[in-house]
Amino acid sequence: MSAGLDYRTPGAFVIGCNYWASHAGTQMWSDWRPEVVREDFRQLAAAGLQLLRVFPLWPDFQPLHLLRGAAGAPREYRHGERPLPPDSAGLSEEALERFGVVADLAHAAGLALSPALLTGWMSGRLFVPPAFEGVNVLTDPEALRWQVRFVRAFVRRFRGHPAIASWCLGNECNCMGTVATSAQAWAWTHAIAAAIRLEDPERPVVSSLHGLSPLETRSWRIQDQAELTDVLTTHPYPIFTPGCGQDPIYSLRNSLHATAESRFYGDIGGRPCVVEEIGTLGPMIASDATAAGYLRSVLFNAWAHDCRGLLWWCAYDQDRLEAAPYDWNGVERELGLFRADRSPKQVLASLASFRACLRALPVAALPPRLTDAVCILSRGQDAWAAAFTAFILARQAGLDIVFRYADQDLPPSGLYLLPSLCGDQSLTRRAWRGLLDRVAEGATLLATCNDALLSPFNEVFGLRVQSRCRRRGPARLQISGESWSLPAAYRLELLADGARVLAREDDGNPVVTEAAWGRGRALFFALPLELALAETPGAFDPAAAPAYHNAYRLAATWLNSPKVARQDCPAVGLTEHVLDDSQRLLVMVNCQPVPATCRLDLRAPWRVAEAWRTTPVAGDTVAASVTLPAHDAAVLRIERP
């Protein structure tokens, strides 16, 4: 087994890519050239990659044809005209032997493999055995029976191979068909995951799905995948992810996208989550240099937040291939680490320099980051939009958050965030009362509001609602010395009744307030801050946009943070990791395309003892000036006597 590359070690980070043979793409199993695969693996291993996600294309490995009799009645499954052996799983022995060669070549090159077992969807094309063309393979019981047989036989065949690190359900299998309910999605996932574990109970089962949600109304849910698999996955392509195509690929928004989405899945699911596919989607989105900078910041952000690994899509450009899906989809052709002529792109250097940095550090696995706040996603809202914006604002405000869904138990925290509450069922009575108990015990709550109806409300926030109506235009307010304009659907006319007004609309209507609740504080922001910014281009540009993160800084006024370091640049993220009582690591990531110089303040008597990728200039024992190149990072070791 490929030890340490299975995503299960906290703080460890695996780098790799998604692999199709450089000469053939999805036709690699039929246009079989092992000498090309050998050279590919040599080149990828020499570049410092550790893990390849590989794809046994379903119709190549289980080439079933359904022969029919009178009136089209199903009669027999065969490989063309060849009958299947008794008790057969319908797999092609030739394809299995070829996969065995791939596994041997990978092991010889020092590479681990994560096979995507049911590769029935790839790059915009459906690939299923001829017997199941026109069938909904996610819900049809006959198709599911043969999928289970495929998975069991394949895993049984290769479970003893040392190159195999993990088993993926497949590749974005939620694109292979439709499901009407979350129960149908659960049933398919359970069948495939159970089949894997029946044959190999040791290696982790990786979800390999994308586009998940915590909401009860969605079919493919984070919680269900976390229940049934061992590792969750994100495929955070900015132009395909809601709210992420607003800004350039080099923006702070996109530098944080992969990390925010992975923590969104991992925190709510309670499982490790890896960035299993990522890329810029070609030269019309970003130049080579821009893509390399983007990847640098994504790598360090993901590592600092324990995202366990990142696999680039993909190994080689596929612009010379004539088969579909490459013939169909321009976005699929130029995504490699290497061009078709084997020349490397600049993103490869970003991967190599990142891995070199990790090898130079005094720890093999990064300790968990310290966190300050819990962000609670609720019913009836666009949970991803609220979560992503909350993550960005928290980062800019110097806060580290974890996510929970409304019906989950809440960890202890000094600060709770309820972003952009929606509707009259956002929180159950028991969830709302439980949260208020935490506030009464001394925590701070910040609730931002879209159109929520909370009960109790008045006594919690020290406010009385005089009326509610649709807005005729954006809300304009004065806060922290700035003028903000935010789109919002509703206006609450509020009267302070015990609350302190922190910000007002231009007509004097309270819009941000603070009140005591027991030993804690309850802050109310009468606008959907997170949902508004999610669809606002440039909303997080430190050079041009208002400092919207000051709303979160305001909520942190009463926070007793466990962290000892802070910095003053909203484009730079800072995480803090405890080594022991007298040592910590700081990870600073510049998420913008220009250099950043930050003042790093340390609580006395902490001081900077060692640095990687930067040279801090100490002003005294508790302060330093740290300069970070564009889209780059620094790792500092701080210590105290």
N, C-alpha and C positions, 0 to 999 in steps of 0.2 A: 504493500500500500504506500502511496505517496505521502509520507508523513509531513504534517505541517502545512499542506497545501489544500486542505479540505474545508477551509473557512471556519473551523470550529475553535481556533485558538484566539481568545480575546486579545486584542491589541496587535496581533500579527496582520500582515497585509501582503496579499498575493498579487502579482502583476502578470498579465498575459494578454491573450487576444482570442477572438473567435476565428476558427480556421476552416477554410476550404482550400484544397490544393491549388497552387498558383496557376496551373495550366487549364483548369477545368471548372472551377466553382462547383455548382451543384451536380455536375456530371463526373465528379472525381471517381465515383465507384464504378461507373460504366466505362469511362475513358481512363482506365487504370494504368498509372505510370508510377510505380514505387520509387524509381530513381528521382523523380521530381519531388515526391514527398520527402525523401531522404535529404535532398538539398534544402528544401523549405525548412525542415526541422533544424538542420545545421545552422541556417541563417538566423532563425528565430531564437535558438538557444544562445548563439554568439551575441545576440543583441541584449541578452539578459532576461528574456522572458522565462517565466516559470511554469505557466499553466496554459493549456489550449482547450477551448471548448470545441468539440468536434461533433459532426452531424451524420449519423447513419440514416441516410435518406429513406424514408419509410417504404416507398414502392420498390426501391432497389433491394432492400433487405427482406421484405415480405411481399414478393411479387404475385399476389393472389389474383386469380381470375375465377369468377363465379360462372360455371356452366349451367345452363338452364335446359329444362325439358319442355314438355307440352304446355302450351299457354303461358310460357315464361316462368314456370315454377322452378325455384332454385333446386339444383340437382347435386352439384359437387364443386368443391374448391380445388383448383389445380394450379400448377405453374405452367401456364400455357396449356399444352396438351399432356404434360407429364403429371401423373397422379402423385399426390402427396404420400409420403410414407405414413404408416400407422402412428398415431399419437404425435403427429407433426405439429409444430407451431407455425408452419408455413414459411420458415426462413430459408433464404438462399445460402447454401453452403459456400458458394463462391464469394458472396459478399462478406460472410462471416470470416472467411480466411483472409480476405483483403483487410478487414478491420483489424484482425490479429497482427498483420504486417505493420499497419499504422501504429498499433500499440507498442510493438517491439521497437520500431524505429524511434518513437517518442522516448521510450525508456532509455534506449542507447544514447540519445542526444541529451538526456537529463531533463526531459520535459514530462510533466504530468498531464493527464487528460481528464476532462469532465464531459462524458458523452451525453448529448441531448437525445434521449432514447427515441421518442416519437417525433421525429422531424417530418411533420406533415405540412408545415407552413414555413416558407423561407422567402424573405425579400419580396413579398408581395405576390407570391404564387402558392397555390395549394398543391401539395404533393401527396396523393393517397394511392394505395394499390388499386388496380383497375376494378377489382371486385366492389370497391366502396365509392366509386365515382358517383356523384349525385346523392350521396348518403350523408346525413348529419352525423359525423363520426363521434361527436361528443355525447350524443344521446341514444343512438341506435344500439340496441343490445347485442346484435350480431357483430357489428364493428367493434364494440367494446370487448367482446369475448376474444377477438383476434388480437386486439391491442394488448390485452393482458397476457395472452400466450406469447406474443412477440417479446414483451418486456421480460417475462420470466425466463424465457430461453436465452435471450441475449445476456442478461445479467448472470445467469448460471454459467454461461460460456466464458465470461471474462472476469468474474469476480475474483479470481486468483491472480490476475495480472497486476504486477507492481506499478504499472503506469497509471492505473485508474485511481483518481483521488475522490471522486464523488459521482453520483448519478443524477442527471437532470430529468425531469418529467418529459421534456421535449424542448421545442422552441416556440415560445409564445403560443402555446396550444389553445389559448382562448380565442385565437384567430381561425382555428380549424373548423369552427361551426358556431352555432348559436345555442344558448341555453335560456330557458324562460324564467328560471328561478335560481336563487343561490343554492337550493337543495340539489338541483341538477349539476351545478358546477362542483359542489361538494362531492357528489357521488362519483363523478368522473375522476376527480383528483384522488379520492380515497382508493378507487380501484387500481389506479396506476401506482400510487405510492405504496400500497399494501403489496402489490406484485413485486416491486423492487425489494422491499424489506423481507419478503418471504424467501427470496434467494440470497440476499446479502444484508444481514442485519447490522453490519458494522459501518459501512460507508454512509455518509449523509445523503439524504434525498433533497435535491435542490429544486425549488419551484419553477424557475425559468419562465414565469408569467410576467406580464406587465399590465399596466392600466388598472390596478386594484384600487379599492375604496373601502373605508370602514363602514359605510352607510348600509343600513338594513335593506334599503331599496335597490341596491346594486347586486348583480349576480355573482361577480368575482370579487370576493371580499378578502381583505388582509387577514382578518381573524381566522377565516376558514383555511387559507393557505398555511398560516402559522400553526394551526391545529394538526395539519396533515403532513407537512414537510418540515425539514430541519433547518433549511436556509431559504430566506426570501431573497428576491432579486428585483432590481430596477433596471430599466432600459431607458435612461433619461436623455433622449434626443430632444433638444430644445424646440425645434419647429413642430414636433409632433405632440408636445406636452402642453396642455392648456396653461396659459399665462406665461409661458417661457419664450415665446417668439416675439415679445415686445421690443427687446433691446438687442444690440449686437452680441455676437457670441462671446466677445471679450468683456462684456459688462459684468458688474458685480452680481446681478440677478442670475446670469447663466453660470458664473463661477461657483455659485452656491447651489445650483439646481440639483445636481446629482447627490450631493450630501444631504440636502434637505429632504429629498424624496426617499432616500435610503433610510434616514432616521425616522421619517414618517411611517414607513412600513415596519422597520425594526422595532421601534418603541411600542407601537400599538400591537404588533404581533408578538412581541417578547421573544424574537428570534434574531440570530445574526442576519444581516442583509448586505448583499454585495452589489456593486455596480457591474452587472454581468455583461452589459453591452453599452458602449458609449462611443460617440464620434460626432464630428461636426456635420456630416452628410454632404461633404464634397466641396469643391473649390468655388462654387457659387454662394456658399455660406461663409467660408473663411479661407484666407490664403494659408499656405503652409506655415508661415511664421506665426500668424494669428492662432492657428490651431494648436501649435506647439505651446504658446503661452497659455492659452485656455486650459490645455491638459495639465500643465504644471500646477496651476492653482487648484484644479479639480482634484488632482492626486493628493496634494497636501491637506486640503480640506477633508477629503474622504478618510484619509489615514487618521487625522486628528480626531475624527468623530467615530472611530472604530467601525468603519464600513467593510473591513475584512479583505477587500480586494477590488481590482478594476481590470476588466477585460475590454480592450479596444475592439471596435468593429471596423475593419477586420484585418487579417494578415496581409493580403495582397489585393491590389486593384483588380477589377474584373471588367475593365473597359474594352478588352479585346474579345470577350466572349459573346457569341451570337445567340445562345439559347435564352429562352425566357427563364427567369424574370429579368435578366440583364438586358435583353432586347427591348423589354417593355419600359423599364423604369430607369430614367437617367440618374436618379438619386442613389442608385445602388452600384454605380460603376467605379467610382474613384474614392474608395473609403479605406484603402489599405495603409498599413505601416510602410509597405514597400510598393513601388510601382510595378507594373507588369514586367519591366526590364530588370527588376530586382534592385533598383536603386532605392535607398532609404529616403523617407520623408523626415521632416524636422520633428514630428511628434515622437519618433523613435528615440531621439536624443533626450526628450523630456522624460520618457520612461526610464532610460538608462541613468540619467542624473538623479532621478528620484530614488531609484534602487540603491545607487551608490551612497546617497545621503543616509538612507536607512541602515546600510551596513556599517557606516562609520559611527553610529550612535552607541551609547553604552548599554542599551537595552535591546533585546531581540523583539520584545513586544511592548507597545506603548501602554502604560497604565491608563485606566479610564479617565476621561476629562471630568473636572468638577463641574457641577451644574447648579444653576441658581433658581430655575423656575420650571413649572409644569404648564404646558399649553394643552387645553382641553378642547377637543373638537366635538361638535354637537350635531344633533339631528337637524335635518332640513336645510343644511347649508352646503355650499360647495366646499367640502372639507379640505380638498387639496389646495385650493386657492387661499383659504384662510390659513392653513398650516404653513404653506410656502412663504407667504408674506410675513407671518408672525416670526418665522425662522430668520428671515432677512433682517427685520426690524430689531429682533433680539440681538443678532450678531452685531449690528451697527451700534446698538446701545451697550455693548459689552456684556451681554447676558448669554448664558448657555442654557438652552431649554431641552426638555424631553416632552414627548407627545403622549397623550392618552385620549381614548374615546370616552364619550359621556357616560357609558354604562360600566366602565372599568374602575377598579379600585385606584385611588389616588395615592402616590407616594408622598411622604412628608416633604414640605417645601415652604420656603418663606414667601414665595410669590406664585400666584396662580393667574393664568391668562385665559380669558374666554373670548376668543376673537370672533367678531362679526356674527353675533347671535341672530338666528333667523326663526321666525314662526312661533307658534304657540306650543310646540312640543319639543323645543330645543333640549330641555333637560327634564327628566322626571322629577317628581317632588322629592324622592329619596336622594337623587343625585344632587339636587340643588341644596337640600338641607344638609347633606353630608359635607358639601363644599363650604357652606356658611359656617358649619362647626369648625372647620379648619381655620377660617378667618377669625372667628371668635376667640380661637386659641392663640392668635397672634400673627397670622399670615396676612399678606396683602392680596387683594383681588383687583384685577383690572378687567372689566367687562366692556367690550365695544359692541355696538348694537346696530343691526340692520333693520329688522322689523319684528324683533322678538317681543313676546308677551311673557314677562316673568312674574311669578307669584311665590313669595312676597317680593315686592319691589320697593315701595315707598320707604318703609322703615329700614331696609338694608342700606340704601344709598342716600337717605336723608333728602329725598326729592318727592315732589308731587307732580304728577302729569296733569296739566291743565287741558291739553287737547293733543290730538295727533292728526296729521293730514299728509297728503302727498306733497312733495316739494315741487316747486316750479322751476328750480334751477339748482346749481351746486350750493353746498353750504360753505359759507365764508366765516372764518374765525381767526382770532388772534391768540397765539399760544407760544410760549417761550420766546417772545420777542419777534415772532414771524407771523406773516399772513398766510393762511392755508386756504385752499379751495378744494373741496372734496365732493365728488358726485355721491348722491344719496337719494334713496327712493322716498323716505319718510322724514318728517320733522316732528319731533316731540317738543311741545311747548312746556317748559319745566319751571317749577317754582322751588327754590332751595328751602328746605325745611329741616335744618340741622346740618346740611352739607356745606362745605367750603367750595366756592366756585373758583376753578383754576383757569378756565377759558370760556369765553362767550362768543356767540355769533356777532356779526356786525350790528345787529339790532338789539344786542344785550341779552339774548336768550342764553341761559347756561347750556354749555355743551360738554364740558369736562368738569367733573366734580369729585370731591373726596369727602368721606364721612367715616366716623368710627363705627366699628361693629365688634362689640366685645373688646378684646385686647388688640384687634387687628384693624385694618383699613379697607374700605370698599370704594374703589374708583369706578366711575361710570363715564364712558365716552359715548355720547349719543349719536355716533355716526359709525358706519361700517368701514372703519379705517382699512382693514386688511383686504376686504373685497374690492374696495375702491382702488387701492394701489395695485392690486393684482392685474388690472387691465389698463393701467396708466403707463404708457411708454416713458422711460427715463425717470420713474418715480424714485429710484434708489441711487441715482447719479450724485455722488457727493459734491461734485463741482457745480451742479445746475439745479438740483431739486431741493425743496425745503427739507429740513431735518426732521422728517416724520418720525424717526426713531426716538425723538425726544418724548413722545407719549409713553414709550416703554421706560425710558430713563426716569420719567416722573414717577412711574409706578414702583421703580426700584429705590425710591428715596428712603423707604423704611426697611430695606433689605439688609440683613446681616449676612453677607456673602462669605463663603468659606475660602474664597480666592484671595491671594495676596498681591496679584499683579493687575495692572490696568494700563491701557494705552489710549491715545487721544485721536486716532484716525478712523473714521467710520468706514473706510474702504478696506481696512485691515481687520482680519479676524484673529482673536487671541484665545487659545485654550490652555488650560493649566492641568498638569498631570503629576500626581504625587508619587515620588520615588520612595521616600521614607520621611521620617519626621523632620529631617534637616535638608532635604533636597527635593526639587521639583523640576519638571521639564515644562517649558513654554513653547508652544507652536504658534508662530505668527505667519499669517498668509495674506499677501497683498492680492486683492481680488480685482484690481483695475489695471489697465494697459499702460500705466505710467508709473515711474518710481514713487515710493512713499517713504517719508521720513517721519517716524513716530517718536513721541516721548513715552518711554516706558517707565512707569512709576511702580516701585515695589514697597510694600509695607515693611518698615524697619523691624528687624535688622537684616532683612533679605538683601542679597546682592547677586549680580550676574557673575557666575564663576567660569562659564565655558559657553562657546557659541559655535554653531555650524551654519554655513551658507551666509554669514554676515559677520561683521566686526562691530560690536557695540562700543560706543564711546561713552564711558562712564562720566557723569557729571558729579556724582558722589556715590556713596555706598548703596543708595536706594533709588537711583534714577539713571537712565541710560537713554541715549538717542540711537535708534535702530533704523537703518536705511535698508529698504527692501527694493530690489529691482522689480520691474513690471511683471505681474503675474508670477511672483516668486515667493519664497518662504524663508524663514529663519527658525532654527531650533536653538533654544537657550536652556542651559542648566543653571538654575539659581540655587543658592544655599544660604543657610544661616548658621551662626556659631552654635 
